[in-house]
Amino acid sequence: MRLLPYAPLVLIGLVPVADAADLALKIELPKLSVAEYHKPYVAAWIEREDGSVVSTVALWYEVRSRNNEGEKYLKDLRQWWRRAGRDQKVPIDGVTSATRAPGEQQVAFGDGKGALPKLEPGRYKLMVEAAREAGGRETVALPFAWPAGTGTVASATGKQELGNVSLAVVP
């Protein structure tokens, strides 16, 4: 096979160019030694500095319950429910999924694709809240700037319902 001198330029055109930023969220759900363990409901959303909600980016709850029984417990995610949840029609396309087992869970978002909305330049907080039946409730906040000039990582550790939660902003 013989390549022409301009073939590398043609091949470069086939490689996608990353001109947008991505967010990569890791949420650790700790394995708790309790008599009655239920997987937690989890909500993640983006807030502006003034506390107003931009968008819900992840919502894990018992989606396939009989008669949509799982929806009535979304109120237990109190902060999310009061700020954004009560106005949402669930399930939210591209955002809602089933509860997750203990361990590290990952969610990735691309600029303007999927659950990540187009964000105006500024400072934001990614909020993560977990609530568990016969258990507790916990919320952590991860501040970040948009757009990211350089790659940044924000992390926080919960005390009971959430383990390490980290957000990587990749330009």
N, C-alpha and C positions, 0 to 999 in steps of 0.2 A: 504494500500500500504506500502510495506516495502522497505526502501532504504538500499542498501549495503554500507559498510563503505567507499568505494572508489567512490561512486556516486557523491559527491561534486566535485571531481577532473574531472570527466567526464563532469559535468555541466559547470565547469569553462572553459573547452575547447570550449564550445559552445558560449561563450561570446566574441565578437570581442575585440581585444586589440588595443588601440589607440597608435600606434607607429609612427604616422605621425602628422604633424601640420595642423591646419586649419586656414583659414582667414574668418572673418565675416565682411562684409562691410554694413554699414547703410548710406543711402543717403536720406536726407530730401529735398523734393521739396516743396518750400513754395507756398502757395496759394496767388497769387498776385491780387490785385484789379485794374485791367486794363480793358479798353473797349474791347479789342480783345485778349483773352487768348488762346495760343496754348501750348500744352504739349511740354516740352523741349526735344531735342535730347540730349542724355548723352553718354559719352564714359568714360571708366575706363581702365587704363593700368598700367603696372608695368615697371618702369625704373631703370636702374643701377645708381650708383653714378655719372657716367660720362654723364648721360642723354640719353644713348642708350636704346632703347625699348626692353624689354624682351618679352612681350606679351600683347595683348588686352584681358581683362578679362570680360568686359561687354560693350555692344553697344545697346542702345535703340533708335530706330528711327521708322518712319512710314513704317513698313515692307510690309503691304498689300495694298499699294497704286497702283492705276491704272498705268500700264506700268512702274513699279518700280520708280515712280516719286520721292518717298522719298529718294532714293539713291543720287540724285543730290544735296541735301541739307546737306549731310554729310560733305561737305567742310566747312560748317559753324562751325563745331567743329575744329577750326583752328589749335590748338596745336596738337591734336590727328591726324588730317589729315596730317599735315606736317611731323610728326615723324613716324607714322605707317599706317595711314588710306589709303593713296593713293596707297600703295602696297598691300592692303588687297582685297581679292575677297569676296564681301558681297552677301548674309548674311553669317556670320561666324558661323559654326555649334557649338552649345553649348554656344555661346556668345551673339548672336543677339536675341533681343526680341523687342516687341512693346514699344512705348513710355509709360510712366507711369503717373498716375494722381498725383496731389499734395498730400503730406503726406510722411510718412517715408517708404522708400523702403529698402528691405534687400536682399543681395546676399551673399551666402556662398560658399566657395571653399575648397576642400580637397587637401592635398599634392599630386600633380601629377595627380589628377583626375579632369575631367571637364576642365574648362578654365584655371586652375592654372597649369603652367608648372613646371617641376622639376627645382627648384631654387638652384643654388650653394650657399654655405655659403657667406654671405656678407651683405652689407647695400643697401637698395632699397627705392624707393618712389612709393607709389600708387598714381597715378594722376587721378583726376575726373574732367571732363569738361562738362558743360551744355551750350547749345545755344538754344534760342527760337525765332521762327518767330515773327516779330514785337516786339521783346524784346531784351534782352542783351545776354551777353556771360560771363562765369565765369569759372575759374579753381582753384582748391585747390590741395595741395600736402600733403600726409601723409607719413612721413618717418617711416621705420621699419627695423629691423634686422632679418636675416634668417640664421639658424633656431632660433626659439625663445627658449631661455633657460627657461624663465618664461613667463607667459601670459602678454602681453602688449597691451595697447590701445593708438592709436594716433587719434587725432581729430582736425578738423578745421571747421570754420564757414564761409560760404560765405556771401556776402553782399546783393545780389539780387536774382540771379537765383538758388543758392544753399543755403540751410539752414545748419544745423549741419551735418557734414560728419565724420563718425568714422570708424576706422579699428581696429578690435580685432584680435590679433595673439595669437592663443591658441596652446600650445605645446601638 
